[in-house]
Amino acid sequence: MLKENDPIPPPANSNIVYPPRFQARGLKPVSADLSHTAANLHATATRSLPHRLLQWLLRITKTELEVSELDPPEQMVWNVVQNRFDIMAGDWQSVELLCGYGRAMFEKIHCPLPLTAAEISFFQRDHGPRRSVHSYWTNHQLSELPPALASLYEIYLSQARHDVEAALTLAQASGSTRVARVMADMLAVGSFALADRAAQDLANVYAISAAFDTALLIDQANHEAACRLLLPIEHDDHLLKLAPDDIAALADQLLQRSLLPLDEFLEKAALLAEARADVNRYDAEKQFAEAMAQGDLPMDELWVQRICAGYARLLFPLVANLPELAVLADAADVMA
């Protein structure tokens, strides 16, 4: 039994990649309400093997770091992270948390359910032992950034590390890249649709949803997995021959080639926030098409093309008047 002022240990089987910037924070005794919340989160996490970021939030709670202690911009980032995860959500709620469109919109435009909650949960759970991405953080001098922007980039790095490994592992387990491809579509669509939630630094705003858009990385992982599945089964590099450590090493190679540098990530987050704010006056089904028609998002950027492909595949009636998007969807199919 822990006493009031005893330090609270991390979860026994934690797979958390924990930002070193948070480890150095001072601690204070946790309140009774927060202790109760932490216990519930830990019990839920143990039962359902949730996403790495939910475990990250659990670790923050267990070490008594309250979000209320953070600066307002950083509070905004972490509140959005918390709100993305509801492991008790049904099919449509899970889809809406990821892509920003729920059952009403999909039924209105006669589009099917992209993935079930079970498929989403299977992608989001941890698929291997603890993997560190601290080397990425140290390479980008996050200590020089405002806390909110540093947190945003840290989340992107953790999300990218998880999603690439999840895509490879699911392809190995099922022989299919379908679930990972549709997850990439939803994350790309959500990067725009959910960009109204932004962190502000001085005069600039940055879409928090940019941290969760790993669609291009998932596409590359799917392409790598598909190529390896086509090798002769006796080949040493066949996907089915890879051990978990080999999957992790392959994920590292893909990340080192394709992670967005800090400056490009912040530019993307700023463009998404600005484009989304510019079309807030329109109905939800018109917002993306209007943003593209007005040139708010640069079509020469690969991540913009990937968002277009996601809309064309999941929500085509919303972009039916922009026929070039269908071509982009076909191109993305080649990568998936």
C-alpha positions as CSV (number, residue, x, y, z in Angstrom):
1,M,0.0,0.0,0.0
2,L,1.4,3.4,-1.0
3,K,1.4,6.2,1.5
4,E,0.4,9.7,0.4
5,N,3.9,11.0,-0.2
6,D,5.5,7.8,-1.6
7,P,6.5,7.9,-5.2
8,I,4.2,6.0,-7.5
9,P,6.0,3.5,-9.7
10,P,5.3,3.2,-13.4
11,P,3.1,0.3,-14.6
12,A,4.9,-3.0,-14.4
13,N,4.6,-4.0,-18.0
14,S,4.9,-0.5,-19.5
15,N,5.8,-0.2,-23.2
16,I,5.9,3.6,-23.0
17,V,8.2,5.8,-24.9
18,Y,8.4,8.6,-22.4
19,P,9.7,12.1,-23.4
20,P,12.8,13.0,-21.4
21,R,11.5,16.5,-21.0
22,F,8.7,15.3,-18.8
23,Q,10.9,13.0,-16.7
24,A,12.7,15.9,-15.2
25,R,9.6,17.7,-14.0
26,G,9.1,18.0,-10.2
27,L,6.4,15.9,-8.6
28,K,3.8,16.6,-6.0
29,P,1.4,14.3,-4.0
30,V,-1.4,13.2,-6.1
31,S,-5.0,14.0,-5.2
32,A,-7.5,11.3,-4.3
33,D,-9.5,12.0,-7.5
34,L,-6.4,11.7,-9.6
35,S,-5.4,8.4,-7.9
36,H,-8.8,7.0,-8.6
37,T,-8.5,8.1,-12.3
38,A,-5.0,6.6,-12.6
39,A,-6.2,3.3,-11.1
40,N,-9.1,3.1,-13.6
41,L,-6.8,4.0,-16.5
42,H,-4.3,1.3,-15.5
43,A,-7.0,-1.4,-15.2
44,T,-8.4,-0.4,-18.6
45,A,-4.9,-0.4,-20.2
46,T,-4.1,-3.8,-18.7
47,R,-7.4,-5.3,-20.1
48,S,-7.4,-3.8,-23.6
49,L,-3.7,-3.2,-24.6
50,P,-4.5,0.3,-25.8
51,H,-2.5,2.6,-28.1
52,R,1.0,3.7,-27.0
53,L,-0.1,7.3,-26.5
54,L,-2.8,6.2,-24.1
55,Q,-0.1,4.4,-22.1
56,W,2.0,7.5,-22.3
57,L,-0.9,9.5,-20.8
58,L,-1.2,6.8,-18.1
59,R,2.5,7.2,-17.3
60,I,2.1,11.0,-16.9
61,T,-0.8,10.4,-14.6
62,K,1.0,7.8,-12.6
63,T,3.9,10.2,-12.1
64,E,1.5,12.9,-10.9
65,L,2.0,15.3,-13.7
66,E,-1.3,17.0,-14.0
67,V,-2.3,18.6,-17.3
68,S,-3.6,21.5,-15.4
69,E,0.0,22.4,-14.4
70,L,1.1,22.9,-18.0
71,D,1.1,26.2,-19.9
72,P,-2.2,26.9,-21.7
73,P,-0.9,26.0,-25.3
74,E,0.6,22.8,-24.0
75,Q,-2.7,22.0,-22.1
76,M,-4.5,22.3,-25.5
77,V,-2.2,19.7,-27.0
78,W,-2.6,17.2,-24.3
79,N,-6.3,17.7,-24.0
80,V,-6.7,16.8,-27.7
81,V,-4.5,13.7,-27.2
82,Q,-6.7,12.6,-24.3
83,N,-9.9,13.1,-26.2
84,R,-8.7,11.0,-29.2
85,F,-8.9,7.8,-27.2
86,D,-12.0,6.1,-26.1
87,I,-11.4,2.3,-25.9
88,M,-15.1,1.8,-25.2
89,A,-16.2,3.6,-28.4
90,G,-18.2,1.7,-31.0
91,D,-17.5,1.4,-34.7
92,W,-18.7,4.9,-35.7
93,Q,-17.3,6.7,-32.7
94,S,-13.9,5.2,-33.3
95,V,-14.0,6.3,-36.9
96,E,-15.0,9.8,-36.0
97,L,-12.2,10.1,-33.4
98,L,-9.7,9.4,-36.2
99,C,-11.0,11.1,-39.3
100,G,-13.4,13.8,-37.9
101,Y,-16.5,12.5,-39.7
102,G,-19.1,10.3,-38.0
103,R,-22.0,8.1,-38.9
104,A,-24.3,10.9,-39.9
105,M,-21.9,12.2,-42.6
106,F,-21.0,8.7,-44.0
107,E,-24.7,7.8,-44.2
108,K,-25.7,11.1,-45.7
109,I,-23.3,10.7,-48.6
110,H,-23.9,6.9,-48.8
111,C,-20.4,5.8,-47.9
112,P,-19.7,2.6,-46.0
113,L,-18.0,2.1,-42.6
114,P,-14.3,2.3,-43.3
115,L,-13.1,0.0,-40.4
116,T,-14.7,-1.6,-37.4
117,A,-13.7,-0.6,-33.8
118,A,-12.0,-4.0,-33.5
119,E,-9.9,-3.5,-36.5
120,I,-8.9,0.0,-35.4
121,S,-8.1,-1.3,-31.9
122,F,-5.9,-4.0,-33.3
123,F,-3.9,-1.5,-35.3
124,Q,-3.6,0.8,-32.3
125,R,-2.4,-1.6,-29.7
126,D,1.3,-2.2,-29.1
127,H,2.9,-4.8,-31.3
128,G,6.3,-5.3,-29.8
129,P,8.6,-4.6,-26.9
130,R,9.6,-1.1,-25.9
131,R,11.2,0.9,-28.7
132,S,13.0,4.1,-28.1
133,V,12.7,7.2,-30.4
134,H,14.8,9.4,-28.1
135,S,17.5,9.6,-30.8
136,Y,15.0,11.4,-33.0
137,W,14.3,13.9,-30.3
138,T,17.9,14.6,-29.6
139,N,18.6,15.2,-33.3
140,H,16.0,18.0,-33.5
141,Q,16.9,20.2,-30.4
142,L,13.4,20.2,-29.0
143,S,14.6,22.0,-25.9
144,E,14.8,25.2,-28.0
145,L,11.1,25.0,-28.9
146,P,8.1,26.3,-26.9
147,P,6.7,23.5,-24.7
148,A,3.5,23.1,-26.8
149,L,5.4,22.7,-30.1
150,A,8.0,20.4,-28.6
151,S,5.1,18.2,-27.2
152,L,3.5,18.3,-30.7
153,Y,6.6,17.0,-32.4
154,E,7.2,14.4,-29.7
155,I,3.7,13.0,-30.3
156,Y,4.3,12.9,-34.0
157,L,7.5,10.9,-33.5
158,S,5.9,8.4,-31.2
159,Q,2.9,8.1,-33.4
160,A,5.1,7.5,-36.5
161,R,7.2,4.9,-34.6
162,H,4.1,3.0,-33.6
163,D,2.2,3.2,-36.9
164,V,5.0,2.0,-39.1
165,E,5.7,-1.0,-36.9
166,A,2.0,-1.7,-36.6
167,A,1.6,-1.7,-40.4
168,L,4.4,-4.1,-40.9
169,T,3.2,-6.4,-38.1
170,L,-0.4,-6.5,-39.3
171,A,0.8,-7.3,-42.9
172,Q,2.9,-10.1,-41.5
173,A,0.1,-11.5,-39.4
174,S,-2.7,-11.3,-42.0
175,G,-0.9,-11.2,-45.4
176,S,-2.9,-8.1,-46.2
177,T,-2.3,-4.3,-46.0
178,R,-6.0,-3.4,-46.1
179,V,-6.4,-2.3,-42.4
180,A,-3.3,-0.3,-42.4
181,R,-4.2,1.4,-45.7
182,V,-7.6,2.4,-44.5
183,M,-6.1,3.6,-41.2
184,A,-3.8,5.8,-43.3
185,D,-6.7,7.2,-45.2
186,M,-8.6,8.1,-42.0
187,L,-5.5,9.7,-40.4
188,A,-4.9,11.8,-43.5
189,V,-8.5,12.9,-43.7
190,G,-8.5,13.7,-40.0
191,S,-5.4,15.9,-40.3
192,F,-7.6,18.4,-42.1
193,A,-11.0,17.7,-40.7
194,L,-9.8,17.9,-37.1
195,A,-7.4,20.8,-37.7
196,D,-9.7,23.3,-36.0
197,R,-8.0,22.2,-32.7
198,A,-4.8,24.1,-32.7
199,A,-2.0,25.1,-30.4
200,Q,-1.0,28.8,-30.6
201,D,2.5,30.2,-30.2
202,L,2.7,34.0,-30.4
203,A,1.0,34.9,-33.7
204,N,1.1,31.4,-35.2
205,V,-1.3,28.5,-34.8
206,Y,-0.5,24.8,-35.4
207,A,-3.0,22.0,-36.1
208,I,-2.6,19.4,-33.4
209,S,-4.0,16.8,-35.9
210,A,-0.8,17.1,-37.9
211,A,0.9,15.0,-35.2
212,F,-1.3,12.1,-36.0
213,D,-1.0,12.1,-39.8
214,T,1.4,9.3,-40.5
215,A,-0.4,8.2,-43.7
216,L,2.7,8.5,-46.0
217,L,4.8,6.5,-43.5
218,I,2.1,3.8,-43.3
219,D,2.0,3.7,-47.1
220,Q,5.7,3.1,-47.3
221,A,5.5,0.4,-44.7
222,N,2.7,-1.2,-46.7
223,H,4.7,-1.0,-49.9
224,E,7.7,-2.6,-48.2
225,A,5.5,-5.4,-46.7
226,A,3.8,-6.1,-50.0
227,C,7.2,-6.4,-51.8
228,R,8.5,-8.8,-49.2
229,L,5.3,-10.9,-49.3
230,L,6.0,-11.4,-53.0
231,L,9.4,-12.9,-52.5
232,P,9.8,-16.7,-52.6
233,I,8.8,-18.1,-49.2
234,E,12.3,-19.6,-48.7
235,H,13.9,-16.2,-49.1
236,D,15.5,-14.8,-45.9
237,D,13.9,-11.4,-46.4
238,H,10.4,-12.7,-46.8
239,L,8.1,-10.9,-44.4
240,L,7.1,-14.1,-42.7
241,K,10.7,-14.8,-41.9
242,L,11.2,-11.5,-39.9
243,A,11.4,-11.7,-36.1
244,P,10.0,-8.8,-34.0
245,D,13.5,-7.3,-33.8
246,D,13.8,-7.5,-37.6
247,I,10.4,-5.7,-37.9
248,A,11.7,-3.0,-35.5
249,A,14.9,-2.6,-37.5
250,L,13.0,-2.3,-40.7
251,A,10.7,0.3,-39.2
252,D,13.7,2.3,-38.1
253,Q,15.1,2.3,-41.6
254,L,11.7,3.6,-43.0
255,L,11.5,6.3,-40.3
256,Q,15.1,7.5,-40.9
257,R,14.3,8.0,-44.6
258,S,10.8,9.5,-44.3
259,L,10.2,11.3,-41.0
260,L,9.3,15.0,-41.5
261,P,12.1,17.2,-40.2
262,L,11.0,19.6,-37.5
263,D,10.7,22.7,-39.8
264,E,8.6,20.9,-42.4
265,F,6.4,19.4,-39.7
266,L,5.7,22.8,-38.2
267,E,5.0,24.3,-41.6
268,K,2.5,21.5,-42.3
269,A,0.8,22.0,-39.0
270,A,0.5,25.8,-39.6
271,L,-0.9,25.3,-43.1
272,L,-3.5,22.9,-41.9
273,A,-4.6,25.2,-39.1
274,E,-4.8,28.2,-41.5
275,A,-6.7,26.2,-44.2
276,R,-9.2,24.8,-41.8
277,A,-9.9,28.1,-40.1
278,D,-10.4,29.7,-43.5
279,V,-13.3,27.4,-44.3
280,N,-15.0,27.2,-40.9
281,R,-17.9,29.2,-42.3
282,Y,-18.9,26.4,-44.7
283,D,-20.9,23.2,-43.9
284,A,-18.7,20.3,-43.0
285,E,-19.3,18.5,-46.3
286,K,-18.0,21.5,-48.2
287,Q,-15.0,22.5,-46.2
288,F,-12.3,20.4,-47.8
289,A,-13.4,21.0,-51.3
290,E,-13.5,24.8,-50.6
291,A,-10.0,24.7,-49.1
292,M,-8.7,23.0,-52.2
293,A,-10.6,25.3,-54.6
294,Q,-9.2,28.3,-52.8
295,G,-5.6,27.1,-52.9
296,D,-5.2,27.0,-49.2
297,L,-3.2,23.7,-49.4
298,P,-0.3,23.4,-51.8
299,M,-1.0,20.6,-54.2
300,D,2.8,20.1,-54.8
301,E,3.2,18.8,-51.3
302,L,3.0,15.0,-50.9
303,W,1.1,15.2,-47.7
304,V,-1.6,17.3,-49.4
305,Q,-1.9,14.8,-52.2
306,R,-2.2,12.0,-49.6
307,I,-5.1,13.9,-47.9
308,C,-6.8,14.2,-51.3
309,A,-6.4,10.5,-51.9
310,G,-7.9,9.7,-48.5
311,Y,-11.0,11.8,-49.2
312,A,-11.3,10.3,-52.7
313,R,-11.3,6.8,-51.3
314,L,-13.3,7.3,-48.1
315,L,-15.6,10.2,-48.8
316,F,-15.6,10.6,-52.6
317,P,-19.0,12.5,-52.8
318,L,-17.4,15.4,-50.8
319,V,-14.8,15.9,-53.5
320,A,-16.7,14.7,-56.5
321,N,-16.4,18.1,-58.2
322,L,-12.6,17.9,-58.0
323,P,-12.0,15.0,-60.5
324,E,-8.2,15.2,-60.2
325,L,-8.5,13.7,-56.7
326,A,-9.7,10.4,-58.1
327,V,-6.4,10.2,-60.0
328,L,-4.5,10.8,-56.8
329,A,-6.5,8.0,-55.1
330,D,-5.4,5.6,-57.8
331,A,-1.8,6.6,-57.4
332,A,-2.0,6.0,-53.7
333,D,-3.4,2.5,-54.3
334,V,-0.1,1.7,-56.0
335,M,1.8,2.8,-52.9
336,A,-0.5,1.0,-50.4
